[in-house]
Amino acid sequence: MVMLLAEEPNIHEIIAFPMNQQVQDLLMQAPVLANPEQLRELHLKLAPLPKVEKKSEEGGDQAKAAD
């Protein structure tokens, strides 16, 4: 009712909705993955994630030799 009186189209503008421990909004069921049809509609293309180089543990042998 307050939403109508304030002439707000979204109830989130009137009432603060808490999120759970996974930072999910249970009322809006967000965040969710977009399906391919939604991505095409918005002319979006997902890029592959960049490869991350793993750091080698240098100095591990030296630390043991110092003991």
N, CA, C and O of each residue as an XYZ file, in Angstrom:
268
protein
N       0.827     -1.184      0.000
C       0.000      0.000      0.000
C       0.878      1.257      0.000
O       0.571      2.236     -0.681
N       1.974      1.220      0.771
C       2.881      2.370      0.816
C       3.492      2.603     -0.558
O       3.720      3.743     -0.962
N       3.756      1.514     -1.272
C       4.323      1.614     -2.613
C       3.376      2.412     -3.523
O       3.825      3.253     -4.302
N       2.108      2.153     -3.424
C       1.125      2.863     -4.248
C       1.026      4.335     -3.850
O       0.929      5.209     -4.711
N       1.051      4.603     -2.551
C       0.972      5.985     -2.078
C       2.208      6.786     -2.501
O       2.107      7.975     -2.804
N       3.367      6.133     -2.521
C       4.604      6.817     -2.909
C       4.797      6.834     -4.423
O       5.750      7.421     -4.935
N       3.867      6.175     -5.132
C       3.917      6.091     -6.595
C       5.248      5.525     -7.079
O       5.834      6.015     -8.045
N       5.713      4.484     -6.393
C       6.946      3.793     -6.770
C       6.591      2.497     -7.485
O       5.741      1.746     -7.006
N       7.221      2.219     -8.617
C       6.917      0.996     -9.349
C       7.556     -0.253     -8.743
O       7.171     -1.372     -9.082
N       8.529     -0.069     -7.850
C       9.278     -1.193     -7.302
C       9.204     -1.158     -5.783
O       9.514     -0.139     -5.165
N       8.796     -2.266     -5.185
C       8.680     -2.323     -3.723
C      10.041     -2.201     -3.045
O      10.118     -1.816     -1.879
N      11.115     -2.527     -3.765
C      12.466     -2.400     -3.206
C      12.828     -0.942     -2.931
O      13.734     -0.675     -2.142
N      12.144     -0.005     -3.559
C      12.396      1.413     -3.311
C      11.772      1.863     -1.986
O      12.149      2.904     -1.447
N      10.830      1.091     -1.466
C      10.103      1.459     -0.252
C      10.602      0.676      0.963
O      10.818      1.251      2.030
N      10.782     -0.634      0.797
C      11.133     -1.509      1.904
C      12.484     -2.152      1.642
O      12.738     -2.638      0.540
N      13.348     -2.158      2.641
C      14.651     -2.809      2.503
C      14.473     -4.311      2.725
O      13.985     -4.744      3.768
N      14.876     -5.091      1.733
C      14.784     -6.540      1.840
C      16.167     -7.097      2.143
O      17.112     -6.843      1.396
N      16.297     -7.844      3.219
C      17.611     -8.401      3.560
C      18.026     -9.504      2.596
O      17.190    -10.147      1.962
N      19.326     -9.706      2.502
C      19.869    -10.783      1.684
C      20.383    -11.874      2.623
O      20.664    -11.622      3.795
N      20.498    -13.072      2.092
C      20.989    -14.169      2.921
C      22.513    -14.161      2.963
O      23.146    -13.241      2.445
N      23.104    -15.188      3.580
C      24.555    -15.221      3.746
C      25.300    -15.384      2.429
O      26.494    -15.096      2.358
N      24.612    -15.843      1.383
C      25.239    -15.957      0.061
C      24.998    -14.697     -0.775
O      25.237    -14.702     -1.983
N      24.531    -13.632     -0.149
C      24.227    -12.343     -0.779
C      23.228    -12.537     -1.922
O      23.398    -11.995     -3.014
N      22.193    -13.315     -1.649
C      21.136    -13.535     -2.618
C      19.878    -12.827     -2.153
O      19.546    -12.842     -0.967
N      19.188    -12.212     -3.086
C      17.913    -11.574     -2.810
C      16.843    -12.623     -3.102
O      16.567    -12.918     -4.265
N      16.242    -13.186     -2.059
C      15.301    -14.280     -2.237
C      13.987    -13.825     -2.863
O      13.324    -14.624     -3.523
N      13.591    -12.571     -2.678
C      12.361    -12.071     -3.278
C      12.499    -11.981     -4.794
O      11.593    -12.377     -5.528
N      13.629    -11.463     -5.260
C      13.847    -11.297     -6.702
C      14.572    -12.498     -7.313
O      14.786    -12.549     -8.525
N      14.946    -13.459     -6.473
C      15.705    -14.633     -6.897
C      16.951    -14.206     -7.676
O      17.206    -14.683     -8.782
N      17.706    -13.310     -7.082
C      18.893    -12.774     -7.746
C      20.102    -13.003     -6.859
O      19.932    -13.046     -5.641
N      21.271    -13.149     -7.364
C      21.589    -13.168     -8.789
C      21.349    -14.556     -9.386
O      21.418    -15.570     -8.691
N      21.070    -14.575    -10.678
C      20.901    -15.821    -11.424
C      21.690    -15.712    -12.721
O      22.034    -14.617    -13.166
N      21.967    -16.850    -13.311
C      22.654    -16.849    -14.596
C      21.672    -16.478    -15.701
O      20.508    -16.877    -15.668
N      22.143    -15.723    -16.664
C      21.315    -15.359    -17.815
C      21.339    -16.508    -18.807
O      22.387    -17.109    -19.044
N      20.187    -16.814    -19.388
C      20.165    -17.884    -20.378
C      20.574    -17.318    -21.751
O      20.527    -16.104    -21.950
N      20.967    -18.165    -22.679
C      21.449    -17.697    -23.989
C      20.453    -16.805    -24.733
O      20.859    -15.883    -25.441
N      19.165    -17.070    -24.579
C      18.153    -16.246    -25.250
C      18.182    -14.806    -24.730
O      18.080    -13.861    -25.512
N      18.321    -14.642    -23.424
C      18.395    -13.304    -22.841
C      19.646    -12.573    -23.313
O      19.595    -11.376    -23.595
N      20.765    -13.281    -23.399
C      22.009    -12.670    -23.865
C      21.882    -12.217    -25.320
O      22.328    -11.126    -25.675
N      21.268    -13.062    -26.164
C      21.071    -12.687    -27.580
C      20.187    -11.463    -27.701
O      20.453    -10.577    -28.512
N      19.124    -11.410    -26.888
C      18.186    -10.284    -26.932
C      18.897     -8.958    -26.641
O      18.561     -7.922    -27.214
N      19.878     -9.011    -25.747
C      20.619     -7.804    -25.369
C      21.910     -7.627    -26.157
O      22.687     -6.708    -25.894
N      22.137     -8.521    -27.136
C      23.344     -8.474    -27.979
C      24.610     -8.552    -27.132
O      25.566     -7.806    -27.343
N      24.594     -9.488    -26.156
C      25.744     -9.683    -25.284
C      26.397    -11.020    -25.586
O      25.725    -11.990    -25.936
N      27.696    -11.060    -25.448
C      28.455    -12.283    -25.640
C      29.400    -12.433    -24.457
O      30.131    -11.502    -24.120
N      29.387    -13.606    -23.826
C      30.258    -13.833    -22.689
C      31.649    -14.223    -23.176
O      31.799    -15.094    -24.033
N      32.646    -13.579    -22.628
C      34.032    -13.877    -22.973
C      34.550    -14.951    -22.025
O      34.136    -15.008    -20.867
N      35.453    -15.805    -22.506
C      36.024    -16.804    -21.594
C      36.874    -16.127    -20.524
O      37.439    -15.057    -20.747
N      36.955    -16.763    -19.369
C      37.765    -16.218    -18.285
C      39.242    -16.290    -18.651
O      39.675    -17.265    -19.265
N      40.016    -15.284    -18.288
C      41.456    -15.331    -18.579
C      42.132    -16.405    -17.747
O      41.726    -16.692    -16.621
N      43.174    -16.993    -18.325
C      43.919    -18.016    -17.601
C      44.792    -17.347    -16.552
O      45.438    -16.335    -16.823
N      44.808    -17.914    -15.357
C      45.593    -17.371    -14.255
C      46.811    -18.267    -14.068
O      46.695    -19.485    -13.931
N      47.972    -17.639    -14.066
C      49.198    -18.405    -13.861
C      49.344    -18.718    -12.379
O      49.128    -17.857    -11.527
N      49.710    -19.952    -12.084
C      49.929    -20.342    -10.693
C      51.350    -19.969    -10.298
O      52.304    -20.211    -11.037
N      51.467    -19.379     -9.126
C      52.794    -19.004     -8.623
C      53.478    -20.247     -8.082
O      52.881    -21.027     -7.340
N      54.731    -20.420     -8.460
C      55.484    -21.544     -7.907
C      55.986    -21.143     -6.527
O      56.212    -19.965     -6.249
N      56.152    -22.122     -5.684
C      56.611    -21.847     -4.325
C      58.131    -21.814     -4.314
O      58.787    -22.790     -3.951
N      58.677    -20.677     -4.716
C      60.127    -20.519     -4.726
C      60.626    -20.279     -3.311
O      59.948    -19.640     -2.506
N      61.784    -20.778     -3.018
C      62.376    -20.540     -1.705
C      61.957    -21.562     -0.681
O      62.430    -21.528      0.455
N      61.057    -22.493     -1.065
C      60.631    -23.510     -0.117
C      61.777    -24.383      0.313
O      61.892    -24.712      1.494
N      62.642    -24.776     -0.627
C      63.789    -25.614     -0.303
C      64.812    -24.831      0.508
O      65.456    -25.382      1.400
N      64.963    -23.535      0.195
C      65.930    -22.711      0.907
C      65.530    -22.542      2.358
O      66.380    -22.541      3.248
N      64.237    -22.401      2.596
C      63.773    -22.232      3.974
C      64.055    -23.491      4.787
O      64.417    -23.411      5.961
N      63.888    -24.655      4.156
C      64.150    -25.909      4.858
C      65.639    -26.079      5.131
O      66.028    -26.594      6.179
N      66.482    -25.639      4.173
C      67.939    -25.781      4.332
C      68.455    -24.882      5.444
O      69.470    -25.201      6.064
N      67.784    -23.767      5.712
C      68.235    -22.829      6.725
C      68.026    -23.392      8.128
O      68.699    -22.976      9.070
N      67.085    -24.345      8.271
C      66.832    -24.925      9.597
C      67.932    -25.783      9.969
O      67.918    -26.371     11.051
